Amino acid sequence: MATWSVQDAKNRFSAVIEAARAKPQTVTKHGKPAVVVVDAAEFNRLQRLDQAEAPSLPDLLLAMPQDDEEFERIRLRPRDLDL
């Protein structure tokens, strides 16, 4: 992931946008990551994943059967990878 300082990102905002279309861009403030600029399609994909309302880890752990009981596996579609 490419990194830009706030000043560089402000001065070259169009370049940040173009780069973000290919892969997320980190913008740092005082040397620490502040925000990430992502392509709109990637943002929408992440929102859909968030809205899928996958169960939380505590919910999954509490739902696990005790001892030798059977349990139903959750069918989730693996994410798409752009390699």
mmCIF file of the N, C-alpha and C atoms, coordinates in Angstrom:
data_MODEL
# 
_entry.id   MODEL 
# 
loop_
_atom_site.group_PDB 
_atom_site.id 
_atom_site.type_symbol 
_atom_site.label_atom_id 
_atom_site.label_alt_id 
_atom_site.label_comp_id 
_atom_site.label_asym_id 
_atom_site.label_entity_id 
_atom_site.label_seq_id 
_atom_site.pdbx_PDB_ins_code 
_atom_site.Cartn_x 
_atom_site.Cartn_y 
_atom_site.Cartn_z 
_atom_site.occupancy 
_atom_site.B_iso_or_equiv 
_atom_site.pdbx_formal_charge 
_atom_site.auth_seq_id 
_atom_site.auth_comp_id 
_atom_site.auth_asym_id 
_atom_site.auth_atom_id 
_atom_site.pdbx_PDB_model_num 
ATOM 1   N N  . MET A 1 1  ? 0.852   -1.169  0.000  1.00 0.00 ? 1  MET A N  1 
ATOM 2   C CA . MET A 1 1  ? 0.000   0.000   0.000  1.00 0.00 ? 1  MET A CA 1 
ATOM 3   C C  . MET A 1 1  ? 0.900   1.234   0.000  1.00 0.00 ? 1  MET A C  1 
ATOM 4   N N  . ALA A 1 2  ? 0.644   2.143   -0.911 1.00 0.00 ? 2  ALA A N  1 
ATOM 5   C CA . ALA A 1 2  ? 1.435   3.370   -1.006 1.00 0.00 ? 2  ALA A CA 1 
ATOM 6   C C  . ALA A 1 2  ? 1.084   4.312   0.146  1.00 0.00 ? 2  ALA A C  1 
ATOM 7   N N  . THR A 1 3  ? 2.064   5.117   0.545  1.00 0.00 ? 3  THR A N  1 
ATOM 8   C CA . THR A 1 3  ? 1.874   6.051   1.653  1.00 0.00 ? 3  THR A CA 1 
ATOM 9   C C  . THR A 1 3  ? 2.170   7.468   1.202  1.00 0.00 ? 3  THR A C  1 
ATOM 10  N N  . TRP A 1 4  ? 1.292   8.381   1.596  1.00 0.00 ? 4  TRP A N  1 
ATOM 11  C CA . TRP A 1 4  ? 1.432   9.799   1.279  1.00 0.00 ? 4  TRP A CA 1 
ATOM 12  C C  . TRP A 1 4  ? 1.344   10.594  2.573  1.00 0.00 ? 4  TRP A C  1 
ATOM 13  N N  . SER A 1 5  ? 2.148   11.639  2.703  1.00 0.00 ? 5  SER A N  1 
ATOM 14  C CA . SER A 1 5  ? 1.963   12.558  3.828  1.00 0.00 ? 5  SER A CA 1 
ATOM 15  C C  . SER A 1 5  ? 0.743   13.420  3.510  1.00 0.00 ? 5  SER A C  1 
ATOM 16  N N  . VAL A 1 6  ? 0.163   14.032  4.511  1.00 0.00 ? 6  VAL A N  1 
ATOM 17  C CA . VAL A 1 6  ? -0.998  14.901  4.288  1.00 0.00 ? 6  VAL A CA 1 
ATOM 18  C C  . VAL A 1 6  ? -0.638  15.989  3.281  1.00 0.00 ? 6  VAL A C  1 
ATOM 19  N N  . GLN A 1 7  ? 0.533   16.593  3.434  1.00 0.00 ? 7  GLN A N  1 
ATOM 20  C CA . GLN A 1 7  ? 0.933   17.681  2.542  1.00 0.00 ? 7  GLN A CA 1 
ATOM 21  C C  . GLN A 1 7  ? 1.060   17.185  1.096  1.00 0.00 ? 7  GLN A C  1 
ATOM 22  N N  . ASP A 1 8  ? 1.706   16.029  0.919  1.00 0.00 ? 8  ASP A N  1 
ATOM 23  C CA . ASP A 1 8  ? 1.830   15.479  -0.432 1.00 0.00 ? 8  ASP A CA 1 
ATOM 24  C C  . ASP A 1 8  ? 0.461   15.122  -1.012 1.00 0.00 ? 8  ASP A C  1 
ATOM 25  N N  . ALA A 1 9  ? -0.407  14.552  -0.189 1.00 0.00 ? 9  ALA A N  1 
ATOM 26  C CA . ALA A 1 9  ? -1.741  14.178  -0.656 1.00 0.00 ? 9  ALA A CA 1 
ATOM 27  C C  . ALA A 1 9  ? -2.534  15.416  -1.064 1.00 0.00 ? 9  ALA A C  1 
ATOM 28  N N  . LYS A 1 10 ? -2.392  16.498  -0.313 1.00 0.00 ? 10 LYS A N  1 
ATOM 29  C CA . LYS A 1 10 ? -3.097  17.734  -0.678 1.00 0.00 ? 10 LYS A CA 1 
ATOM 30  C C  . LYS A 1 10 ? -2.549  18.302  -1.979 1.00 0.00 ? 10 LYS A C  1 
ATOM 31  N N  . ASN A 1 11 ? -1.235  18.299  -2.109 1.00 0.00 ? 11 ASN A N  1 
ATOM 32  C CA . ASN A 1 11 ? -0.613  18.869  -3.300 1.00 0.00 ? 11 ASN A CA 1 
ATOM 33  C C  . ASN A 1 11 ? -0.846  18.027  -4.558 1.00 0.00 ? 11 ASN A C  1 
ATOM 34  N N  . ARG A 1 12 ? -1.016  16.723  -4.377 1.00 0.00 ? 12 ARG A N  1 
ATOM 35  C CA . ARG A 1 12 ? -1.143  15.822  -5.536 1.00 0.00 ? 12 ARG A CA 1 
ATOM 36  C C  . ARG A 1 12 ? -2.397  14.973  -5.426 1.00 0.00 ? 12 ARG A C  1 
ATOM 37  N N  . PHE A 1 13 ? -3.509  15.597  -5.042 1.00 0.00 ? 13 PHE A N  1 
ATOM 38  C CA . PHE A 1 13 ? -4.744  14.863  -4.782 1.00 0.00 ? 13 PHE A CA 1 
ATOM 39  C C  . PHE A 1 13 ? -5.204  14.046  -5.992 1.00 0.00 ? 13 PHE A C  1 
ATOM 40  N N  . SER A 1 14 ? -5.086  14.597  -7.186 1.00 0.00 ? 14 SER A N  1 
ATOM 41  C CA . SER A 1 14 ? -5.473  13.848  -8.388 1.00 0.00 ? 14 SER A CA 1 
ATOM 42  C C  . SER A 1 14 ? -4.639  12.580  -8.531 1.00 0.00 ? 14 SER A C  1 
ATOM 43  N N  . ALA A 1 15 ? -3.366  12.657  -8.203 1.00 0.00 ? 15 ALA A N  1 
ATOM 44  C CA . ALA A 1 15 ? -2.495  11.479  -8.266 1.00 0.00 ? 15 ALA A CA 1 
ATOM 45  C C  . ALA A 1 15 ? -2.900  10.447  -7.209 1.00 0.00 ? 15 ALA A C  1 
ATOM 46  N N  . VAL A 1 16 ? -3.305  10.914  -6.034 1.00 0.00 ? 16 VAL A N  1 
ATOM 47  C CA . VAL A 1 16 ? -3.771  10.004  -4.979 1.00 0.00 ? 16 VAL A CA 1 
ATOM 48  C C  . VAL A 1 16 ? -5.009  9.252   -5.467 1.00 0.00 ? 16 VAL A C  1 
ATOM 49  N N  . ILE A 1 17 ? -5.940  9.976   -6.079 1.00 0.00 ? 17 ILE A N  1 
ATOM 50  C CA . ILE A 1 17 ? -7.167  9.358   -6.588 1.00 0.00 ? 17 ILE A CA 1 
ATOM 51  C C  . ILE A 1 17 ? -6.839  8.321   -7.656 1.00 0.00 ? 17 ILE A C  1 
ATOM 52  N N  . GLU A 1 18 ? -5.990  8.671   -8.595 1.00 0.00 ? 18 GLU A N  1 
ATOM 53  C CA . GLU A 1 18 ? -5.620  7.727   -9.654 1.00 0.00 ? 18 GLU A CA 1 
ATOM 54  C C  . GLU A 1 18 ? -4.945  6.481   -9.078 1.00 0.00 ? 18 GLU A C  1 
ATOM 55  N N  . ALA A 1 19 ? -4.061  6.679   -8.116 1.00 0.00 ? 19 ALA A N  1 
ATOM 56  C CA . ALA A 1 19 ? -3.370  5.542   -7.497 1.00 0.00 ? 19 ALA A CA 1 
ATOM 57  C C  . ALA A 1 19 ? -4.352  4.667   -6.711 1.00 0.00 ? 19 ALA A C  1 
ATOM 58  N N  . ALA A 1 20 ? -5.343  5.307   -6.068 1.00 0.00 ? 20 ALA A N  1 
ATOM 59  C CA . ALA A 1 20 ? -6.324  4.567   -5.278 1.00 0.00 ? 20 ALA A CA 1 
ATOM 60  C C  . ALA A 1 20 ? -7.218  3.694   -6.148 1.00 0.00 ? 20 ALA A C  1 
ATOM 61  N N  . ARG A 1 21 ? -7.329  4.015   -7.419 1.00 0.00 ? 21 ARG A N  1 
ATOM 62  C CA . ARG A 1 21 ? -8.113  3.165   -8.319 1.00 0.00 ? 21 ARG A CA 1 
ATOM 63  C C  . ARG A 1 21 ? -7.440  1.811   -8.505 1.00 0.00 ? 21 ARG A C  1 
ATOM 64  N N  . ALA A 1 22 ? -6.135  1.758   -8.347 1.00 0.00 ? 22 ALA A N  1 
ATOM 65  C CA . ALA A 1 22 ? -5.390  0.509   -8.491 1.00 0.00 ? 22 ALA A CA 1 
ATOM 66  C C  . ALA A 1 22 ? -5.274  -0.235  -7.162 1.00 0.00 ? 22 ALA A C  1 
ATOM 67  N N  . LYS A 1 23 ? -4.947  0.504   -6.098 1.00 0.00 ? 23 LYS A N  1 
ATOM 68  C CA . LYS A 1 23 ? -4.825  -0.111  -4.769 1.00 0.00 ? 23 LYS A CA 1 
ATOM 69  C C  . LYS A 1 23 ? -4.982  0.976   -3.712 1.00 0.00 ? 23 LYS A C  1 
ATOM 70  N N  . PRO A 1 24 ? -5.380  0.602   -2.483 1.00 0.00 ? 24 PRO A N  1 
ATOM 71  C CA . PRO A 1 24 ? -5.592  1.587   -1.416 1.00 0.00 ? 24 PRO A CA 1 
ATOM 72  C C  . PRO A 1 24 ? -4.330  2.416   -1.152 1.00 0.00 ? 24 PRO A C  1 
ATOM 73  N N  . GLN A 1 25 ? -4.554  3.684   -0.794 1.00 0.00 ? 25 GLN A N  1 
ATOM 74  C CA . GLN A 1 25 ? -3.471  4.616   -0.517 1.00 0.00 ? 25 GLN A CA 1 
ATOM 75  C C  . GLN A 1 25 ? -3.598  5.112   0.928  1.00 0.00 ? 25 GLN A C  1 
ATOM 76  N N  . THR A 1 26 ? -2.529  5.016   1.692  1.00 0.00 ? 26 THR A N  1 
ATOM 77  C CA . THR A 1 26 ? -2.531  5.488   3.071  1.00 0.00 ? 26 THR A CA 1 
ATOM 78  C C  . THR A 1 26 ? -2.052  6.929   3.111  1.00 0.00 ? 26 THR A C  1 
ATOM 79  N N  . VAL A 1 27 ? -2.757  7.757   3.876  1.00 0.00 ? 27 VAL A N  1 
ATOM 80  C CA . VAL A 1 27 ? -2.334  9.146   4.095  1.00 0.00 ? 27 VAL A CA 1 
ATOM 81  C C  . VAL A 1 27 ? -1.941  9.259   5.563  1.00 0.00 ? 27 VAL A C  1 
ATOM 82  N N  . THR A 1 28 ? -0.729  9.752   5.804  1.00 0.00 ? 28 THR A N  1 
ATOM 83  C CA . THR A 1 28 ? -0.228  9.852   7.169  1.00 0.00 ? 28 THR A CA 1 
ATOM 84  C C  . THR A 1 28 ? -0.265  11.292  7.657  1.00 0.00 ? 28 THR A C  1 
ATOM 85  N N  . LYS A 1 29 ? -0.406  11.435  8.958  1.00 0.00 ? 29 LYS A N  1 
ATOM 86  C CA . LYS A 1 29 ? -0.353  12.751  9.608  1.00 0.00 ? 29 LYS A CA 1 
ATOM 87  C C  . LYS A 1 29 ? 0.623   12.612  10.768 1.00 0.00 ? 29 LYS A C  1 
ATOM 88  N N  . HIS A 1 30 ? 1.641   13.441  10.763 1.00 0.00 ? 30 HIS A N  1 
ATOM 89  C CA . HIS A 1 30 ? 2.702   13.379  11.772 1.00 0.00 ? 30 HIS A CA 1 
ATOM 90  C C  . HIS A 1 30 ? 3.353   11.992  11.786 1.00 0.00 ? 30 HIS A C  1 
ATOM 91  N N  . GLY A 1 31 ? 3.475   11.381  10.595 1.00 0.00 ? 31 GLY A N  1 
ATOM 92  C CA . GLY A 1 31 ? 4.154   10.102  10.467 1.00 0.00 ? 31 GLY A CA 1 
ATOM 93  C C  . GLY A 1 31 ? 3.326   8.886   10.829 1.00 0.00 ? 31 GLY A C  1 
ATOM 94  N N  . LYS A 1 32 ? 2.066   9.088   11.234 1.00 0.00 ? 32 LYS A N  1 
ATOM 95  C CA . LYS A 1 32 ? 1.206   7.966   11.616 1.00 0.00 ? 32 LYS A CA 1 
ATOM 96  C C  . LYS A 1 32 ? 0.044   7.853   10.634 1.00 0.00 ? 32 LYS A C  1 
ATOM 97  N N  . PRO A 1 33 ? -0.365  6.629   10.290 1.00 0.00 ? 33 PRO A N  1 
ATOM 98  C CA . PRO A 1 33 ? -1.494  6.470   9.370  1.00 0.00 ? 33 PRO A CA 1 
ATOM 99  C C  . PRO A 1 33 ? -2.737  7.189   9.894  1.00 0.00 ? 33 PRO A C  1 
ATOM 100 N N  . ALA A 1 34 ? -3.357  8.000   9.026  1.00 0.00 ? 34 ALA A N  1 
ATOM 101 C CA . ALA A 1 34 ? -4.549  8.756   9.422  1.00 0.00 ? 34 ALA A CA 1 
ATOM 102 C C  . ALA A 1 34 ? -5.792  8.251   8.699  1.00 0.00 ? 34 ALA A C  1 
ATOM 103 N N  . VAL A 1 35 ? -5.690  8.083   7.382  1.00 0.00 ? 35 VAL A N  1 
ATOM 104 C CA . VAL A 1 35 ? -6.817  7.613   6.577  1.00 0.00 ? 35 VAL A CA 1 
ATOM 105 C C  . VAL A 1 35 ? -6.296  6.742   5.439  1.00 0.00 ? 35 VAL A C  1 
ATOM 106 N N  . VAL A 1 36 ? -7.229  6.009   4.840  1.00 0.00 ? 36 VAL A N  1 
ATOM 107 C CA . VAL A 1 36 ? -6.917  5.221   3.653  1.00 0.00 ? 36 VAL A CA 1 
ATOM 108 C C  . VAL A 1 36 ? -7.887  5.633   2.560  1.00 0.00 ? 36 VAL A C  1 
ATOM 109 N N  . VAL A 1 37 ? -7.370  5.940   1.386  1.00 0.00 ? 37 VAL A N  1 
ATOM 110 C CA . VAL A 1 37 ? -8.197  6.299   0.237  1.00 0.00 ? 37 VAL A CA 1 
ATOM 111 C C  . VAL A 1 37 ? -8.332  5.044   -0.618 1.00 0.00 ? 37 VAL A C  1 
ATOM 112 N N  . VAL A 1 38 ? -9.594  4.631   -0.869 1.00 0.00 ? 38 VAL A N  1 
ATOM 113 C CA . VAL A 1 38 ? -9.845  3.427   -1.658 1.00 0.00 ? 38 VAL A CA 1 
ATOM 114 C C  . VAL A 1 38 ? -10.747 3.750   -2.839 1.00 0.00 ? 38 VAL A C  1 
ATOM 115 N N  . ASP A 1 39 ? -10.688 2.898   -3.843 1.00 0.00 ? 39 ASP A N  1 
ATOM 116 C CA . ASP A 1 39 ? -11.553 3.010   -5.008 1.00 0.00 ? 39 ASP A CA 1 
ATOM 117 C C  . ASP A 1 39 ? -13.014 2.867   -4.569 1.00 0.00 ? 39 ASP A C  1 
ATOM 118 N N  . ALA A 1 40 ? -13.923 3.579   -5.220 1.00 0.00 ? 40 ALA A N  1 
ATOM 119 C CA . ALA A 1 40 ? -15.338 3.549   -4.857 1.00 0.00 ? 40 ALA A CA 1 
ATOM 120 C C  . ALA A 1 40 ? -15.915 2.141   -4.952 1.00 0.00 ? 40 ALA A C  1 
ATOM 121 N N  . ALA A 1 41 ? -15.525 1.378   -5.954 1.00 0.00 ? 41 ALA A N  1 
ATOM 122 C CA . ALA A 1 41 ? -16.031 0.007   -6.102 1.00 0.00 ? 41 ALA A CA 1 
ATOM 123 C C  . ALA A 1 41 ? -15.583 -0.862  -4.930 1.00 0.00 ? 41 ALA A C  1 
ATOM 124 N N  . GLU A 1 42 ? -14.341 -0.687  -4.496 1.00 0.00 ? 42 GLU A N  1 
ATOM 125 C CA . GLU A 1 42 ? -13.836 -1.443  -3.341 1.00 0.00 ? 42 GLU A CA 1 
ATOM 126 C C  . GLU A 1 42 ? -14.575 -1.033  -2.071 1.00 0.00 ? 42 GLU A C  1 
ATOM 127 N N  . PHE A 1 43 ? -14.825 0.257   -1.908 1.00 0.00 ? 43 PHE A N  1 
ATOM 128 C CA . PHE A 1 43 ? -15.578 0.742   -0.755 1.00 0.00 ? 43 PHE A CA 1 
ATOM 129 C C  . PHE A 1 43 ? -16.976 0.119   -0.730 1.00 0.00 ? 43 PHE A C  1 
ATOM 130 N N  . ASN A 1 44 ? -17.643 0.086   -1.887 1.00 0.00 ? 44 ASN A N  1 
ATOM 131 C CA . ASN A 1 44 ? -18.976 -0.517  -1.963 1.00 0.00 ? 44 ASN A CA 1 
ATOM 132 C C  . ASN A 1 44 ? -18.938 -2.002  -1.632 1.00 0.00 ? 44 ASN A C  1 
ATOM 133 N N  . ARG A 1 45 ? -17.894 -2.691  -2.106 1.00 0.00 ? 45 ARG A N  1 
ATOM 134 C CA . ARG A 1 45 ? -17.739 -4.115  -1.790 1.00 0.00 ? 45 ARG A CA 1 
ATOM 135 C C  . ARG A 1 45 ? -17.579 -4.323  -0.286 1.00 0.00 ? 45 ARG A C  1 
ATOM 136 N N  . LEU A 1 46 ? -16.780 -3.484  0.344  1.00 0.00 ? 46 LEU A N  1 
ATOM 137 C CA . LEU A 1 46 ? -16.570 -3.588  1.786  1.00 0.00 ? 46 LEU A CA 1 
ATOM 138 C C  . LEU A 1 46 ? -17.855 -3.290  2.555  1.00 0.00 ? 46 LEU A C  1 
ATOM 139 N N  . GLN A 1 47 ? -18.637 -2.338  2.076  1.00 0.00 ? 47 GLN A N  1 
ATOM 140 C CA . GLN A 1 47 ? -19.917 -2.043  2.720  1.00 0.00 ? 47 GLN A CA 1 
ATOM 141 C C  . GLN A 1 47 ? -20.859 -3.233  2.628  1.00 0.00 ? 47 GLN A C  1 
ATOM 142 N N  . ARG A 1 48 ? -20.893 -3.892  1.459  1.00 0.00 ? 48 ARG A N  1 
ATOM 143 C CA . ARG A 1 48 ? -21.759 -5.074  1.316  1.00 0.00 ? 48 ARG A CA 1 
ATOM 144 C C  . ARG A 1 48 ? -21.331 -6.174  2.282  1.00 0.00 ? 48 ARG A C  1 
ATOM 145 N N  . LEU A 1 49 ? -20.023 -6.355  2.450  1.00 0.00 ? 49 LEU A N  1 
ATOM 146 C CA . LEU A 1 49 ? -19.542 -7.349  3.407  1.00 0.00 ? 49 LEU A CA 1 
ATOM 147 C C  . LEU A 1 49 ? -19.983 -6.997  4.823  1.00 0.00 ? 49 LEU A C  1 
ATOM 148 N N  . ASP A 1 50 ? -19.889 -5.715  5.153  1.00 0.00 ? 50 ASP A N  1 
ATOM 149 C CA . ASP A 1 50 ? -20.287 -5.264  6.479  1.00 0.00 ? 50 ASP A CA 1 
ATOM 150 C C  . ASP A 1 50 ? -21.776 -5.489  6.699  1.00 0.00 ? 50 ASP A C  1 
ATOM 151 N N  . GLN A 1 51 ? -22.558 -5.268  5.652  1.00 0.00 ? 51 GLN A N  1 
ATOM 152 C CA . GLN A 1 51 ? -24.003 -5.417  5.766  1.00 0.00 ? 51 GLN A CA 1 
ATOM 153 C C  . GLN A 1 51 ? -24.435 -6.875  5.776  1.00 0.00 ? 51 GLN A C  1 
ATOM 154 N N  . ALA A 1 52 ? -23.538 -7.787  5.425  1.00 0.00 ? 52 ALA A N  1 
ATOM 155 C CA . ALA A 1 52 ? -23.874 -9.204  5.444  1.00 0.00 ? 52 ALA A CA 1 
ATOM 156 C C  . ALA A 1 52 ? -24.150 -9.676  6.870  1.00 0.00 ? 52 ALA A C  1 
ATOM 157 N N  . GLU A 1 53 ? -23.745 -8.861  7.820  1.00 0.00 ? 53 GLU A N  1 
ATOM 158 C CA . GLU A 1 53 ? -23.990 -9.132  9.236  1.00 0.00 ? 53 GLU A CA 1 
ATOM 159 C C  . GLU A 1 53 ? -23.509 -10.519 9.648  1.00 0.00 ? 53 GLU A C  1 
ATOM 160 N N  . ALA A 1 54 ? -22.279 -10.788 9.354  1.00 0.00 ? 54 ALA A N  1 
ATOM 161 C CA . ALA A 1 54 ? -21.681 -12.040 9.807  1.00 0.00 ? 54 ALA A CA 1 
ATOM 162 C C  . ALA A 1 54 ? -21.684 -12.048 11.335 1.00 0.00 ? 54 ALA A C  1 
ATOM 163 N N  . PRO A 1 55 ? -21.882 -13.208 11.919 1.00 0.00 ? 55 PRO A N  1 
ATOM 164 C CA . PRO A 1 55 ? -21.906 -13.271 13.378 1.00 0.00 ? 55 PRO A CA 1 
ATOM 165 C C  . PRO A 1 55 ? -20.564 -12.865 13.978 1.00 0.00 ? 55 PRO A C  1 
ATOM 166 N N  . SER A 1 56 ? -20.614 -12.324 15.173 1.00 0.00 ? 56 SER A N  1 
ATOM 167 C CA . SER A 1 56 ? -19.386 -11.912 15.852 1.00 0.00 ? 56 SER A CA 1 
ATOM 168 C C  . SER A 1 56 ? -18.682 -13.138 16.428 1.00 0.00 ? 56 SER A C  1 
ATOM 169 N N  . LEU A 1 57 ? -17.417 -12.989 16.725 1.00 0.00 ? 57 LEU A N  1 
ATOM 170 C CA . LEU A 1 57 ? -16.654 -14.096 17.302 1.00 0.00 ? 57 LEU A CA 1 
ATOM 171 C C  . LEU A 1 57 ? -17.280 -14.585 18.609 1.00 0.00 ? 57 LEU A C  1 
ATOM 172 N N  . PRO A 1 58 ? -17.669 -13.678 19.531 1.00 0.00 ? 58 PRO A N  1 
ATOM 173 C CA . PRO A 1 58 ? -18.309 -14.179 20.766 1.00 0.00 ? 58 PRO A CA 1 
ATOM 174 C C  . PRO A 1 58 ? -19.591 -14.969 20.477 1.00 0.00 ? 58 PRO A C  1 
ATOM 175 N N  . ASP A 1 59 ? -20.397 -14.502 19.514 1.00 0.00 ? 59 ASP A N  1 
ATOM 176 C CA . ASP A 1 59 ? -21.622 -15.235 19.162 1.00 0.00 ? 59 ASP A CA 1 
ATOM 177 C C  . ASP A 1 59 ? -21.289 -16.627 18.639 1.00 0.00 ? 59 ASP A C  1 
ATOM 178 N N  . LEU A 1 60 ? -20.274 -16.720 17.794 1.00 0.00 ? 60 LEU A N  1 
ATOM 179 C CA . LEU A 1 60 ? -19.869 -18.023 17.259 1.00 0.00 ? 60 LEU A CA 1 
ATOM 180 C C  . LEU A 1 60 ? -19.367 -18.947 18.360 1.00 0.00 ? 60 LEU A C  1 
ATOM 181 N N  . LEU A 1 61 ? -18.569 -18.390 19.270 1.00 0.00 ? 61 LEU A N  1 
ATOM 182 C CA . LEU A 1 61 ? -18.040 -19.211 20.357 1.00 0.00 ? 61 LEU A CA 1 
ATOM 183 C C  . LEU A 1 61 ? -19.150 -19.698 21.283 1.00 0.00 ? 61 LEU A C  1 
ATOM 184 N N  . LEU A 1 62 ? -20.108 -18.819 21.565 1.00 0.00 ? 62 LEU A N  1 
ATOM 185 C CA . LEU A 1 62 ? -21.213 -19.217 22.436 1.00 0.00 ? 62 LEU A CA 1 
ATOM 186 C C  . LEU A 1 62 ? -22.125 -20.233 21.767 1.00 0.00 ? 62 LEU A C  1 
ATOM 187 N N  . ALA A 1 63 ? -22.191 -20.224 20.439 1.00 0.00 ? 63 ALA A N  1 
ATOM 188 C CA . ALA A 1 63 ? -23.059 -21.144 19.708 1.00 0.00 ? 63 ALA A CA 1 
ATOM 189 C C  . ALA A 1 63 ? -22.421 -22.511 19.489 1.00 0.00 ? 63 ALA A C  1 
ATOM 190 N N  . MET A 1 64 ? -21.134 -22.627 19.781 1.00 0.00 ? 64 MET A N  1 
ATOM 191 C CA . MET A 1 64 ? -20.464 -23.913 19.571 1.00 0.00 ? 64 MET A CA 1 
ATOM 192 C C  . MET A 1 64 ? -21.045 -24.967 20.500 1.00 0.00 ? 64 MET A C  1 
ATOM 193 N N  . PRO A 1 65 ? -21.245 -26.169 19.967 1.00 0.00 ? 65 PRO A N  1 
ATOM 194 C CA . PRO A 1 65 ? -21.787 -27.239 20.817 1.00 0.00 ? 65 PRO A CA 1 
ATOM 195 C C  . PRO A 1 65 ? -20.765 -27.671 21.868 1.00 0.00 ? 65 PRO A C  1 
ATOM 196 N N  . GLN A 1 66 ? -21.285 -28.160 22.937 1.00 0.00 ? 66 GLN A N  1 
ATOM 197 C CA . GLN A 1 66 ? -20.432 -28.660 24.013 1.00 0.00 ? 66 GLN A CA 1 
ATOM 198 C C  . GLN A 1 66 ? -20.164 -30.144 23.786 1.00 0.00 ? 66 GLN A C  1 
ATOM 199 N N  . ASP A 1 67 ? -19.050 -30.615 24.197 1.00 0.00 ? 67 ASP A N  1 
ATOM 200 C CA . ASP A 1 67 ? -18.664 -32.021 24.101 1.00 0.00 ? 67 ASP A CA 1 
ATOM 201 C C  . ASP A 1 67 ? -18.671 -32.516 22.653 1.00 0.00 ? 67 ASP A C  1 
ATOM 202 N N  . ASP A 1 68 ? -19.424 -33.595 22.368 1.00 0.00 ? 68 ASP A N  1 
ATOM 203 C CA . ASP A 1 68 ? -19.415 -34.209 21.043 1.00 0.00 ? 68 ASP A CA 1 
ATOM 204 C C  . ASP A 1 68 ? -20.639 -33.871 20.212 1.00 0.00 ? 68 ASP A C  1 
ATOM 205 N N  . GLU A 1 69 ? -21.363 -32.828 20.554 1.00 0.00 ? 69 GLU A N  1 
ATOM 206 C CA . GLU A 1 69 ? -22.570 -32.476 19.808 1.00 0.00 ? 69 GLU A CA 1 
ATOM 207 C C  . GLU A 1 69 ? -22.209 -32.018 18.394 1.00 0.00 ? 69 GLU A C  1 
ATOM 208 N N  . GLU A 1 70 ? -23.121 -32.235 17.453 1.00 0.00 ? 70 GLU A N  1 
ATOM 209 C CA . GLU A 1 70 ? -22.947 -31.780 16.074 1.00 0.00 ? 70 GLU A CA 1 
ATOM 210 C C  . GLU A 1 70 ? -23.297 -30.299 15.979 1.00 0.00 ? 70 GLU A C  1 
ATOM 211 N N  . PHE A 1 71 ? -22.718 -29.619 15.006 1.00 0.00 ? 71 PHE A N  1 
ATOM 212 C CA . PHE A 1 71 ? -23.093 -28.227 14.774 1.00 0.00 ? 71 PHE A CA 1 
ATOM 213 C C  . PHE A 1 71 ? -23.107 -27.958 13.284 1.00 0.00 ? 71 PHE A C  1 
ATOM 214 N N  . GLU A 1 72 ? -23.942 -26.991 12.906 1.00 0.00 ? 72 GLU A N  1 
ATOM 215 C CA . GLU A 1 72 ? -24.105 -26.641 11.501 1.00 0.00 ? 72 GLU A CA 1 
ATOM 216 C C  . GLU A 1 72 ? -23.016 -25.656 11.094 1.00 0.00 ? 72 GLU A C  1 
ATOM 217 N N  . ARG A 1 73 ? -22.387 -25.922 9.960  1.00 0.00 ? 73 ARG A N  1 
ATOM 218 C CA . ARG A 1 73 ? -21.362 -25.012 9.445  1.00 0.00 ? 73 ARG A CA 1 
ATOM 219 C C  . ARG A 1 73 ? -22.032 -23.883 8.678  1.00 0.00 ? 73 ARG A C  1 
ATOM 220 N N  . ILE A 1 74 ? -21.494 -22.701 8.820  1.00 0.00 ? 74 ILE A N  1 
ATOM 221 C CA . ILE A 1 74 ? -22.003 -21.540 8.105  1.00 0.00 ? 74 ILE A CA 1 
ATOM 222 C C  . ILE A 1 74 ? -21.402 -21.543 6.708  1.00 0.00 ? 74 ILE A C  1 
ATOM 223 N N  . ARG A 1 75 ? -22.232 -21.397 5.694  1.00 0.00 ? 75 ARG A N  1 
ATOM 224 C CA . ARG A 1 75 ? -21.768 -21.367 4.303  1.00 0.00 ? 75 ARG A CA 1 
ATOM 225 C C  . ARG A 1 75 ? -21.518 -19.914 3.918  1.00 0.00 ? 75 ARG A C  1 
ATOM 226 N N  . LEU A 1 76 ? -20.260 -19.545 3.765  1.00 0.00 ? 76 LEU A N  1 
ATOM 227 C CA . LEU A 1 76 ? -19.883 -18.203 3.345  1.00 0.00 ? 76 LEU A CA 1 
ATOM 228 C C  . LEU A 1 76 ? -19.120 -18.294 2.045  1.00 0.00 ? 76 LEU A C  1 
ATOM 229 N N  . ARG A 1 77 ? -19.348 -17.322 1.161  1.00 0.00 ? 77 ARG A N  1 
ATOM 230 C CA . ARG A 1 77 ? -18.626 -17.259 -0.100 1.00 0.00 ? 77 ARG A CA 1 
ATOM 231 C C  . ARG A 1 77 ? -17.265 -16.619 0.149  1.00 0.00 ? 77 ARG A C  1 
ATOM 232 N N  . PRO A 1 78 ? -16.180 -17.246 -0.290 1.00 0.00 ? 78 PRO A N  1 
ATOM 233 C CA . PRO A 1 78 ? -14.865 -16.632 -0.092 1.00 0.00 ? 78 PRO A CA 1 
ATOM 234 C C  . PRO A 1 78 ? -14.760 -15.312 -0.855 1.00 0.00 ? 78 PRO A C  1 
ATOM 235 N N  . ARG A 1 79 ? -13.969 -14.424 -0.334 1.00 0.00 ? 79 ARG A N  1 
ATOM 236 C CA . ARG A 1 79 ? -13.800 -13.133 -0.984 1.00 0.00 ? 79 ARG A CA 1 
ATOM 237 C C  . ARG A 1 79 ? -13.011 -13.276 -2.282 1.00 0.00 ? 79 ARG A C  1 
ATOM 238 N N  . ASP A 1 80 ? -13.214 -12.344 -3.192 1.00 0.00 ? 80 ASP A N  1 
ATOM 239 C CA . ASP A 1 80 ? -12.477 -12.326 -4.457 1.00 0.00 ? 80 ASP A CA 1 
ATOM 240 C C  . ASP A 1 80 ? -11.096 -11.742 -4.213 1.00 0.00 ? 80 ASP A C  1 
ATOM 241 N N  . LEU A 1 81 ? -10.086 -12.379 -4.755 1.00 0.00 ? 81 LEU A N  1 
ATOM 242 C CA . LEU A 1 81 ? -8.725  -11.885 -4.615 1.00 0.00 ? 81 LEU A CA 1 
ATOM 243 C C  . LEU A 1 81 ? -8.216  -11.442 -5.973 1.00 0.00 ? 81 LEU A C  1 
ATOM 244 N N  . ASP A 1 82 ? -7.672  -10.251 -6.026 1.00 0.00 ? 82 ASP A N  1 
ATOM 245 C CA . ASP A 1 82 ? -7.041  -9.751  -7.237 1.00 0.00 ? 82 ASP A CA 1 
ATOM 246 C C  . ASP A 1 82 ? -5.536  -9.919  -7.073 1.00 0.00 ? 82 ASP A C  1 
ATOM 247 N N  . LEU A 1 83 ? -5.022  -10.949 -7.693 1.00 0.00 ? 83 LEU A N  1 
ATOM 248 C CA . LEU A 1 83 ? -3.579  -11.227 -7.519 1.00 0.00 ? 83 LEU A CA 1 
ATOM 249 C C  . LEU A 1 83 ? -2.793  -10.686 -8.674 1.00 0.00 ? 83 LEU A C  1 
# 
